């Protein structure tokens, strides 16, 4: 336990003028010389830890973090025997994103606290959190020396577990997405059905309103027709008594209807022209007479002043009149 605590707070002595080279230095010459990595080593990710995490998320690969402590007693053998093993190189290059940094660098030093580094060499296999790529989920952690066979086994085990979990999670996500899509489609179909029902109800309501309005108009027309018939009957009933033909001042009027039918009646010369109009209207209540006047043909005389008496209107004792509905009353 004490060794673990000391390893967390132990700082190697740094020679004057020592300046570690970043793992992604363009030449990497000094880094290879100081780390022990030759030409054959895993491909280092060229960028910051944040960039490496983003790359891991985009490629759905685990991220292997290696914190390099050149002054630790196990670092040299780990680099020369483990990291340079061809199986390790092939595994890291094909299945992982490999990022490394000097332990003395500020970013690596801060990261060691997050990863709870207990000893060196130190490796952590992580993956960006699904909700926040700035946070990490630790899948495996290796504190201290590990040989190539053991490391390869560890990496394969972690990768297989991760892939299974990732595929299962992706399948579950796809299933949830399909359920959401199906629910959205059902909701859309339901809303469309509601809209169709609303439009159909509106159409039925309009048709019902139109039918009700049509019936109301027909009823009003029928009532108006009945009222007109009653009005004509009243006019006919209120006509002056028809005089005998031998009485003085009798005027015999014959009226030619527009359908060819003839109406005949005797009036007194003191009766009104209005009485002749009432006789025409009341004789046949089925006749469609609206705005009409009584005229004689030869010569043409218009009798439209209904307030005059027959004698005042100069209607002769024997008179043939016609119905004029043309509107030309002059």
SEDOFI-649948 format. One record per residue: residue in one letter; x, y, z of N, C-alpha, C in turn. Coordinates in steps of 0.05 Angstrom, whole numbers, plus 32768, in hexadecimal, padded with zeros to 4 digits. Layout:
<atoms>
aXYZXYZXYZ
...
</atoms>
This chain:
<atoms>
x80117FE88000800080008000801180198000
x8027801880108039802F8011804680347FF6
x804D801D7FE8805980217FCE8046802E7FBB
x802D80277FBD801980337FAB801680517FB1
x801680587FCB801380747FD2802B80837FC9
x804380787FCD805C80867FC5805D80897FA7
x805380757F98805480787F7B8043808E7F71
x802E80957F80801D80AA7F77802A80C57F7B
x803980C97F90804480E37F96806280E57F90
x806E80CE7F88808B80CF7F82809080DE7F68
x80A380EF7F6880AB80FE7F5080C880F87F4A
x80CE80EE7F3280EA80E87F2C80FA81027F2A
x811481007F31812581177F2E812A811D7F10
x812981367F09812B813E7EED8146814C7EEA
x815781427ED88171814F7ED3816D816B7EC8
x8181817C7ECE818081987EC3817F81977EA5
x816D81A77E99816B81A87E7C815A81927E70
x814F81807E81813F816A7E76812481757E6D
x811D816F7E54810381787E4980F881617E38
x80E581517E4480DA813A7E3580CE81437E1B
x80D181327E0780C581377DED80A9812B7DEC
x8096813A7DE1807B81307DDE807A81177DCD
x806981037DD3806880EB7DC3806080F07DA6
x805381067DA0804C810C7D84805F81217D77
x807781237D83808C81347D768090812B7D5A
x8095813D7D48809781377D2C80AD81227D26
x80C381257D3380D981127D2E80D880FA7D41
x80CF80FE7D5A80CE80E97D6E80E980DD7D74
x80FE80E97D6A811980DD7D6E812080DD7D8C
x811D80F47D98812580F57DB4811380E47DC5
x80F980E37DBE80E780D37DCE80EE80B67DCC
x80F380AC7DB480FB80907DB08114808A7DC0
x8127809D7DBF814080997DCD813C80977DEB
x812A80A87DF6812780A97E13811380947E1D
x80FF808D7E0C80EB80797E1480F4805D7E0E
x8107805A7DFD810F803F7DF5810080347DDE
x80EE80437DD380DF803A7DBC80F0803E7DA3
x80F280297D938100802C7D7A80ED80317D64
x80F480297D4C80E2802E7D3580C9801D7D38
x80CB80057D4480B47FF37D4780A67FF87D61
x809180077D608081800C7D78806480127D6F
x805180117D81803580177D7A803380337D6F
x802080377D5D801B80527D51801080647D67
x801D807A7D6B8014808D7D7F800080A07D73
x7FEA80A57D827FD680B87D787FE280D47D79
x7FE080E27D637FEB80FD7D617FD781127D6A
x7FD781187D847FC4812C7D8D7FC1812B7DAC
x7FB0813C7DB67FAB813D7DD27F9A81267DDB
x7F9781237DF67F86810E7E007F6981127DF7
x7F60812B7DF77F4581307DEE7F4181277DD1
x7F55812D7DC07F5481247DA47F5481067DA2
x7F6380F97DB37F6480DB7DB37F4980D07DBB
x7F3D80DC7DCF7F2380D37DD87F0E80D67DC2
x7F1080EC7DB47EFD80F17D9E7F0280DC7D87
x7F1B80D67D827F2180C27D6E7F1780A67D76
x7F1A80A07D8F7F1080867D997EF180847D96
x7EE3809A7D9D7EC6809A7D9A7EBD80987D7D
x7ECB80A67D6C7EC380A57D4F7EC8808B7D42
x7EDE807C7D4B7EE480637D3F7EDA804B7D4F
x7ECC80517D667EC2803C7D787ED880297D81
x7EEF80347D877F0680257D917F0C802E7DAE
x7F17801B7DBD7F2080227DD87F3A80327DD6
x7F3E80437DEA7F5580547DEB7F6880497E00
x7F8180437DF87F96803A7E0B7FA780527E12
x7FA880597E2C7FB8806F7E367FD180647E43
x7FE8806D7E39800180647E46800F807D7E51
x8013807D7E6B802280937E78803F80897E7C
x805180977E6E806D808F7E6D807D809D7E83
x8088808C7E94809A80977EAA80B6808C7EA5
x80C7809B7E9780E180907E8F80F480897EA6
x80F080937EBE8102808E7ED480F980777EE5
x80E2806B7EDF80D980547EEF80EA803B7EE7
x80EF802A7EFB810180137EF680F67FFF7EE2
x80DB7FFD7EDF80CF7FEA7ECD80C97FF57EB2
x80CD800F7EAE80C5801B7E9580D580107E7D
x80EF800E7E80810080067E6A80F97FEA7E60
x80F77FD77E7280F17FBB7E6A80D57FB97E5E
x80C27FC97E6980A67FC97E5E80A67FD37E42
x80B57FE97E3D80B57FF47E2280C37FE17E0F
x80DA7FD67E1680EA7FC67E0480DE7FAA7DFF
x80D17F9F7E1480C77F847E1180A97F837E0A
x809A7F967E15807D7F947E1280727FA57DFB
x80787FC07DFD806C7FD27DE980777FCE7DCD
x808F7FC27DCB809B7FBE7DB180967FA27DA6
x80877F927DB580807F777DAB806D7F7A7D93
x80727F6A7D7E80637F6D7D6580457F687D69
x803E7F547D7A80227F4E7D7E80147F667D8D
x80237F737D9F80187F8A7DAD80147FA17D99
x80297FA57D8880277FBB7D75800F7FB77D62
x800C7F9E7D587FF67F987D467FDB7F9C7D54
x7FDA7F927D6D7FC07F957D7C7FB97FB27D81
x7FCC7FC27D8A7FC67FDE7D907FC07FED7D77
x7FCF7FE87D617FCA7FF77D487FAF7FF17D3B
x7FA67FD87D3D7F8E7FD07D2F7F757FD47D40
x7F777FCF7D5A7F5E7FCE7D6A7F5B7FE57D7E
x7F6F7FF67D827F6E800A7D967F7980257D8B
x7F72803A7D9A7F8080547D967F9480567DAD
x7FAE805A7DA57FC480597DB97FCE80767DBD
x7FCC807F7DD67FD5809A7DDD7FE880987DF5
x7FFE80A67DF4801180A67E0A801B80C27E10
x802580C67E29802F80DF7E31804380DB7E48
x805680ED7E4A806980ED7E61805A80F27E7A
x806180E37E8F805480E77EA9805981037EB4
x807081107EAC8077812A7EB6806781407EA9
x805A813A7E93804A814F7E85803281567E96
x8029816F7E96801281767EA77FF981667EA1
x7FF381627E877FDB81537E807FDC81367E8B
x7FF481297E887FF7810E7E927FF6810D7EB1
x800281217EBD800281227EDB7FE581257EE5
x7FD681377ED97FBA813A7EE17FAA81207EDC
x7FB081137EC57FA180FB7EBE7FA780E57ED1
x7FBF80E47EDC7FC780CE7EEF7FB580CE7F07
x7FAC80E67F107F9A80E87F267F7E80DD7F1F
x7F7580E47F077F5B80DA7EFE7F5B80BC7EFC
x7F7180B17EF17F7280947EED7F7C80857F05
x7F8280937F1B7F8C80867F337FA580747F2E
x7FB980817F227FD280727F1C7FDF806A7F36
x7FE680507F387FF480457F508011803E7F4A
x801780377F328033802F7F2C803880327F0E
x8051802F7F07805980307EEB806680167EE3
x8067800F7ECA8059801C7EB3803B801B7EB7
x802D802F7EAC801080327EB0800280327E95
x7FEE80217E937FDC80217E7B7FBF80217E85
x7FAF80307E777F9280307E7C7F83802D7E62
x7F6F801B7E627F5E80177E4A7F4380257E51
x7F3D803A7E417F25804A7E477F15804E7E2E
x7EFD80597E337EEC80617E1C7EDC807A7E24
x7ED9808D7E127ECB80A57E197EAE809F7E22
x7EA580AE7E367E8A80AB7E3F7E7780B27E29
x7E6180A37E267E4E80A77E107E4180C27E11
x7E3B80CC7E297E2E80E67E2B7E4280FD7E29
x7E5A80FA7E357E6E810F7E347E8981037E2C
x7E92810A7E157EAB80FF7E0C7EC3810A7E1B
x7EBF811E7E2C7ED481297E3D7ED981187E55
x7EC881057E5B7ECC80F37E727ED180D77E68
x7EDD80C67E797EE780AC7E717ED980967E81
x7ED6807F7E747ECE80677E827EE680547E81
x7EEF804C7E987F07803B7E9A7EFF801E7E97
x7F0A80107E837F047FF47E7E7F197FE17E89
x7F327FEB7E8B7F477FDB7E967F5E7FEE7E9F
x7F6E7FE67EB37F847FF67EBC7F9B7FE37EC4
x7FB37FEA7EBB7FCB7FDA7EC07FDF7FEB7ECF
x7FE57FE57EE77FF97FF37EF780117FE07EFA
x80287FE87EF180407FD87EF480467FC87EDB
x805C7FBA7EDB80667FAC7EC480537F957EBD
x80507F917EA280407F7B7E97804E7F727E7E
x80507F587E7B805D7F4D7E63804B7F4E7E4A
x80577F4A7E3380477F4C7E1A80307F387E18
x80357F1F7E22801F7F0B7E2080087F137E32
x800F7F1A7E4B7FFA7F227E5D7FEB7F3B7E53
x7FFA7F4E7E487FED7F677E3E7FDB7F617E27
x7FE57F507E157FD57F497DFD7FBB7F3B7E06
x7FBD7F297E197FA57F1B7E237F927F2F7E30
x7F9D7F417E3F7F8D7F567E4C7F7F7F677E38
x7F8D7F707E237F827F817E0E7F6C7F737DFF
x7F707F597DF87F5C7F4A7DE97F437F467DFB
x7F477F407E147F307F3C7E267F207F567E28
x7F2E7F6C7E2D7F1F7F867E307F117F8D7E16
x7F1F7F887E007F137F8F7DE67EFA7F7F7DE1
x7EFB7F647DE67EE47F537DE17ECD7F5A7DF3
x7ED37F607E0C7EBD7F687E1E7EB17F827E15
x7EC27F957E0D7EB97FAF7E047EA87FAC7DEA
x7EB27F9C7DD77EA47F987DBE7E887F8C7DC3
x7E887F787DD57E6E7F6B7DDB7E5B7F807DE7
x7E667F8F7DFB7E557FA37E087E4D7FB97DF4
x7E607FC07DE37E5B7FD67DD07E467FCD7DBC
x7E497FB57DB27E357FAA7D9F7E1A7FA87DAC
x7E1A7F9D7DC57E007F9A7DD37DF47FB57DD8
x7E047FC87DE07DFA7FE37DE57DF07FF07DCB
x7DFF7FEC7DB57DF77FF77D9C7DDD7FEA7D92
x7DDB7FCF7D967DC37FC17D8F7DAB7FCB7D9F
x7DB07FCF7DB97D9B7FDA7DCA7D937FF67DC2
x7DA780067DBB7DA280217DB17D9180207D97
x7D9A800E7D857D8B800B7D6C7D6F80027D71
x7D6C7FF07D847D517FE67D8B7D407FFD7D96
x7D4C800D7DA87D3E80237DB37D3780387D9D
x7D4A803B7D8B7D45804E7D757D2F80447D63
x7D2E80297D5E7D18801E7D4E7CFE80217D5D
x7CFE801D7D777CE680207D877CDC803D7D86
x7CF0804F7D897CE8806C7D877CDE80737D6B
x7CEB80687D577CE2806D7D3C7CC680627D37
x7CC280497D417CA7803D7D3E7C93804D7D4D
x7C9A80567D657C8780667D757C8180807D67
x7C96808C7D5C7C9280A67D4D7C8080A17D35
x7C85808B7D277C7380857D107C5780807D19
x7C5480727D2F7C38806D7D397C2B80877D42
x7C3B80987D4F7C3180B27D587C2980C27D40
x7C3A80C17D2B7C3480D17D137C1A80C67D06
x7C1880AB7D047C0080A07CF87BE880A77D09
x7BEB80A67D237BD480AD7D357BCC80CA7D31
x7BE080DC7D2F7BD980F87D2B7BCD80FC7D0F
x7BD780EE7CFB7BCB80F07CE07BAE80E67CE1
x7BA980CF7CF07B8E80C57CF27B7C80D97D00
x7B8780E57D157B7780FA7D237B7081117D10
x7B8481197D007B80812F7CED7B6B81277CD9
x7B6D810E7CCE7B5981057CBB7B3D81047CC8
x7B3B80FB7CE17B2180FA7CEE7B1781177CF3
x7B2981297CFA7B2181457CFE7B1681517CE4
x7B24814C7CCE7B1C81577CB47B01814A7CAC
x7AFE812F7CB17AE581227CAA7ACE812D7CBA
x7AD381317CD47ABE813C7CE57AB781597CDC
x7ACB81687CD57AC681837CCB7AB581827CB1
x7ABC816F7C9F7AAE816C7C867A9181647C8C
x7A8D81507C9E7A7281487CA57A63815F7CB2
x7A70816F7CC37A6381867CCF7A5B819A7CBB
x7A6D819F7CA77A6681B27C927A4E81A87C82
x7A4E818E7C7B7A3881827C6C7A1E81847C7C
x7A21817E7C967A0981807CA779FF819D7CA8
x7A1281B07CAB7A0A81CC7CAC79FD81D47C91
x7A0981CB7C7B79FE81D27C6179E281C67C5E
x79DF81AD7C6779C581A07C6479B081AE7C76
x79B981B67C8E79A781C47CA0799F81DF7C94
x79B381ED7C8879AD82077C7C799B82037C64
x79A081EE7C54798E81E97C3D797281E37C45
x796F81D37C5A795481CD7C64794781E67C70
x795781F77C7D794C82107C88794282227C71
x795382237C5C794A82347C45793182297C38
x7930820E7C35791882027C2A790082077C3C
x790582057C5678EE820A7C6978E582277C67
x78F882397C6678F182557C6478E2825B7C49
x78EC824E7C3478DE82517C1A78C282467C1C
x78BF822F7C2978A482227C2B789282347C3C
x789E823E7C52788E824F7C63788682697C55
x789A82737C457893828C7C35787E82867C21
x7880826E7C15786C82667C01785082637C0E
x785082577C25783782547C34782B826F7C3B
x783D82807C447834829B7C4C782982AA7C34
x783682A67C1C782D82B37C04781282A97BFC
x780E828E7BFE77F582827BF777DF828D7C0A
x77E5828E7C2477D282987C3777CB82B57C31
x77E082C57C2A77DC82E17C2377C982E37C0B
x77CD82D27BF777BC82D37BDF77A082CB7BE6
x779D82B77BF7778382AE7BFF777482C47C0D
x778282D27C1E777682E87C2D776D82FE7C19
x777F83047C06777783187BF2775E83107BE2
x775E82F67BDB774782EC7BCC772D82ED7BDC
x772F82E57BF6771882E57C07770E83027C0C
x772083157C0C771883307C11770F83407BF9
x770D83327BE2770483407BCA76E7834A7BCD
x76E183607BC076C5836A7BC176B383557BB4
x769A83557BBC768783427BB0768483477B93
x768483317B83768283347B667666833C7B5F
x766383527B507647835B7B49763B834B7B33
x7621834D7B31761383407B1A7619834F7B00
x761683417AEA761C834D7AD1760A83647AC9
x75F183637AD475DD83787ACC75DE83907ADE
x75F083907AF275F283A77B03760183BE7AF6
x75F983D77AFB760783EE7AEF762383F07AF9
x763683FA7AE9765183FF7AF0766283E57AF2
x765883D07AE4766783B77AE5767C83B77AD0
x769483AE7AD776AA83AB7AC476B2838D7AC3
x76B083827AAB76B783657AA776D583647A9E
x76E583587AAE770283567AA8770A83397AA3
x771783367A8D7723831C7A867741831F7A87
x774E830C7A94776C830E7A98777982F57A8C
x778B82FA7A79779A82E47A6D77B382DF7A7D
x77B582C67A8977CC82BF7A9A77E382B87A87
x77FA82B67A93781282B07A83781382937A78
x780382817A85780282667A7C77EB82627A68
x77DD82787A6077C782777A4D77AC82757A5A
x77AB826F7A737792826D7A81778582897A84
x776A82897A83775C82A37A85774C82A47A9F
x774D82BB7AAB773D82C17AC3772882D67ABC
x771082D27AC676FB82E57AC176ED82EC7ADB
x76E683057ADD76D7830F7AF576CC832A7AEF
x76B583307AFD76A8834A7AFB76AF835A7B13
x76B483737B0F76BA83867B2476A9839E7B21
x76A583AC7B37769783C67B3576AB83DB7B2D
x76A283EF7B2076B484047B1676C184137B2E
x76B484107B4576C0841D7B5D76D4840C7B6B
x76D783F37B6276EC83E27B6F770783ED7B67
x771B83E47B76773783ED7B71774683DB7B5E
x775983E77B51776B83D77B40777983C17B51
x777D83C87B6A778A83B47B7D7779839B7B7F
x775E839E7B7D774C83877B7F775083747B68
x7756837F7B50775C836E7B397776835E7B3D
x7789836C7B4877A3835F7B4E779E83487B63
x778E834E7B777789833A7B8C777A83227B80
x776883277B6D775A83127B5F776D83007B50
x7780830C7B43779482FC7B3477A482EB7B47
x77AE82F77B5C77BF82E87B6F77B082D27B7E
x779782D77B84778882C37B93777A82AE7B83
x777882B27B69776A829E7B58777882847B57
x779382847B5677A2826C7B5577BC82707B66
x77BB82667B7E77D2826B7B9077EB825C7B87
x77E882487B75780082397B6B780F82487B56
x7803825D7B4A7811826C7B367828827C7B42
x783E827B7B34785682897B3E785682A57B32
x784A82B77B41784982D27B39785882E37B4D
x786C82F27B43787B83027B56787583207B51
x7884832C7B40788083497B3A7873834B7B1F
x785A83517B1E784C83527B04783A836B7B03
x783183717AEB781E83877AE77808837D7AD4
x77F2838B7AD477DC83857AC277DD839A7AAB
x77DC83907A9377DD83A37A7C77C7839B7A68
x77C083AE7A5877AF83A87A4077C083AA7A28
x77B8839C7A1277C9839B79FB77C483B079E7
x77AB83B579DF77A683C879CA779083DC79D3
x779883F479D977B483FD79DB77C083F379F5
x77DB83F379F777E883EA7A0F77E583FF7A25
x77D883F57A3A77D584067A5277DE83F77A6A
x77EE84037A7B77F883F67A9377E783FF7AAA
x77DD83EB7AB977CC83F17AD077DC83E97AE9
x77EC83FB7AF277FE83F47B0977F884067B21
x77E684187B1E77DF84297B3677C7841B7B43
x77CD840B7B5777B983FA7B6377A684097B76
x77AD84227B7B779B84327B8D7784843F7B7F
x7784843E7B64776F844A7B54775684387B53
x773F84447B4F772884347B497729842C7B2C
x771884187B257719840F7B09771084257AF6
x76FC84347AFE76F284497AEC770784607AEA
x771684657B01772B84797B00774284707AEF
x774784567AED775D844B7ADD775484497AC0
x773B84517ABA773184507A9E773184347A93
x772984217AA4772684067A9A770A84037A8F
x770883FB7A7676ED83F97A6976DC83E27A75
x76C283E27A6E76B083CF7A7A76B683B27A71
x76C183B07A5A76CA83967A5076E883987A4B
x76F7838A7A5B7715838F7A5A772483747A5A
x773783727A48774A835B7A48776583647A51
x776F83587A66778983607A72779C83487A70
x77B5834F7A7077CB833B7A6F77DE833E7A87
x77EA83287A8E77FF83287AA3781A832F7A97
x782783437AA17842834B7A97785683487AAF
x786883367AAB787D83327AC0789983397AB5
x789983487A9F78B3834E7A9278C383637AA1
x78B683737AB178C483887ABF78C483A27AB0
x78BB83A17A9778B983BA7A87789D83C57A8A
x789983D57A9E787E83DD7AA6787583F77A9A
x788384027A88787B841B7A7C786C84177A62
</atoms>
